[in-house]
Amino acid sequence: MNVIDEIFTVFHDHGDTTYLGEPVTLTEHMLQSASAAERDGAPTTLVAAAVLHDFGHLVHDLDPDCAEQGVDSLHEDVGSRYLERYFPPAVTEPIRLHVASKRYLCAVEPEYLSELSEASLRSLELQGGPFTPEAVVEFERNPFATDAVRLRRYDDVAKIPGLETPPLEHYRAVLQAVLET
């Protein structure tokens, strides 16, 4: 089995789990994120990151509702570590930084915090809250910060029940293309 088949098997086996208090499943959420990236004209690496950004939720060994139990699954680290064996940093670093991007945006855009869903506010608290001014500066120094913020914005709009998106199979070619870079 190649890595894309392995990833798709994980999606099929675990992706129907509800996305942390949101009205969509994890698969629906990631497909909506990827579709948003495509509509935005994002580079292939960022579309791939959008498809896979919450993959850590599918492969960690914690309860699906661990956030509701006050436990941060660190899914961004779990997912990026799993995926970095196969994909380049242009894919895995925005994934690793997409939680930090939420914390960053909360610190630099006051209106951003007020637009977060209840579930996203709950996870923000577990993830450490908005960045300090020092953390903002450090985040902005990261060469993948801009792509991570773009990924975060795709994540934020990807919670719409019943939204039609291309199926997972549509993204096979995208993932294959970035594997070969």
GIJO-V513917 format. One record per residue. N is the residue number from 1. SS is DSSP state (2 for helix, 1 for strand, 0 for the rest). Layout:
[[N	SS] [N	SS]]
This chain:
[[1	0] [2	0] [3	2] [4	2] [5	2] [6	2] [7	2] [8	2] [9	2] [10	2] [11	2] [12	2] [13	2] [14	2] [15	0] [16	0] [17	0] [18	1] [19	0] [20	0] [21	0] [22	0] [23	0] [24	0] [25	1] [26	2] [27	2] [28	2] [29	2] [30	2] [31	2] [32	2] [33	2] [34	2] [35	2] [36	2] [37	2] [38	2] [39	2] [40	0] [41	0] [42	0] [43	0] [44	2] [45	2] [46	2] [47	2] [48	2] [49	2] [50	2] [51	2] [52	2] [53	0] [54	0] [55	2] [56	2] [57	2] [58	2] [59	2] [60	0] [61	0] [62	0] [63	0] [64	0] [65	0] [66	2] [67	2] [68	2] [69	2] [70	0] [71	0] [72	0] [73	0] [74	0] [75	2] [76	2] [77	2] [78	2] [79	2] [80	2] [81	2] [82	2] [83	2] [84	0] [85	0] [86	0] [87	0] [88	0] [89	2] [90	2] [91	2] [92	2] [93	2] [94	2] [95	2] [96	2] [97	2] [98	2] [99	2] [100	2] [101	2] [102	2] [103	2] [104	2] [105	2] [106	2] [107	2] [108	2] [109	0] [110	2] [111	2] [112	2] [113	2] [114	2] [115	0] [116	0] [117	0] [118	2] [119	2] [120	2] [121	2] [122	2] [123	2] [124	2] [125	2] [126	2] [127	0] [128	0] [129	0] [130	0] [131	0] [132	0] [133	2] [134	2] [135	2] [136	2] [137	2] [138	2] [139	2] [140	2] [141	2] [142	0] [143	0] [144	0] [145	2] [146	2] [147	2] [148	2] [149	2] [150	2] [151	2] [152	2] [153	2] [154	2] [155	2] [156	2] [157	0] [158	0] [159	0] [160	0] [161	0] [162	0] [163	0] [164	0] [165	0] [166	0] [167	0] [168	2] [169	2] [170	2] [171	2] [172	2] [173	2] [174	2] [175	2] [176	2] [177	2] [178	2] [179	2] [180	0] [181	0]]
